Amino acid sequence: MKTILIVGATSAIATACARQWVSQGARFFLVARNGERLQQVADDLTARGAKLAVCHQLDIDSLDQHAAMLDACKAELGAIDIVLVAPGTLPDQAACQSDPALAVREFNTNAVSVIALLTPIANVLEAQKSGALAVLSSVAGDRGRPSNYLYGSAKAALSAFCEGLNARLFKSGVHVMTIKPGFVATPMTAGLPLPDPLVATPEKVAKDIVHGIEKRRDVLYTPWFWSIIMLIIRSVPKFMFKRASL
């Protein structure tokens, strides 16, 4: 029976992952900012057969509350088998360009606050000498594009942090996986002009994440073809790239 901590549990991808784990008899400690939506996720998982679905309301930007959340999680679950960290926002790039304070807030939410939370989580798993830590980043972090470079820079910082964390925790038997989805049909991307052939469902991404954790993947591009797309994008010479409308 797996014990699973999910931070950002109300996101479409995280919820879809939890539904996959229910069939494995998982026990959940669910964390998110919106308490009402969080309870709805917990009720859904319980209806699907979850053995336990405890809710804990947390604004990830409240760094002083991270330790209390982890203490509550350990009290409920004991040892933690899997941690999925999936909070985040999709900033308005134009608004961030004209409002430095907004830019900093969005960067903090998508990078600094997540890194702050990953630090004590890593210490807990390291002390256990077991467990898997999966962190939701993005293909946007692979190269800075004018259309979303605030978001991309935050995800780049997060991906680099996770790469180092993976190397550190490997020695303790803990696996860290950086998740890099492409376009996903979620409430966060609703209304954006996305190319339909490249848009995945949360369920597809969740299936890849669950499988990636089982296979101990270090970096997971999902769907798989984004690894090829981003290889091409990273290979475009800078003098050409900065002239492209990406």
Secondary structure as UniProt FT lines:
FT   STRAND          3..7
FT   TURN            8..10
FT   HELIX           12..22
FT   TURN            23..25
FT   STRAND          27..32
FT   HELIX           35..47
FT   TURN            48..49
FT   STRAND          52..57
FT   TURN            60..61
FT   HELIX           63..65
FT   HELIX           66..77
FT   STRAND          82..85
FT   HELIX           93..98
FT   HELIX           100..107
FT   HELIX           108..112
FT   HELIX           113..128
FT   STRAND          132..136
FT   HELIX           139..142
FT   TURN            146..147
FT   HELIX           149..170
FT   TURN            171..173
FT   STRAND          175..181
FT   HELIX           187..189
FT   TURN            190..191
FT   HELIX           196..198
FT   HELIX           202..214
FT   TURN            215..216
FT   STRAND          219..222
FT   TURN            224..225
FT   HELIX           226..235
FT   HELIX           238..241
FT   TURN            242..243
//
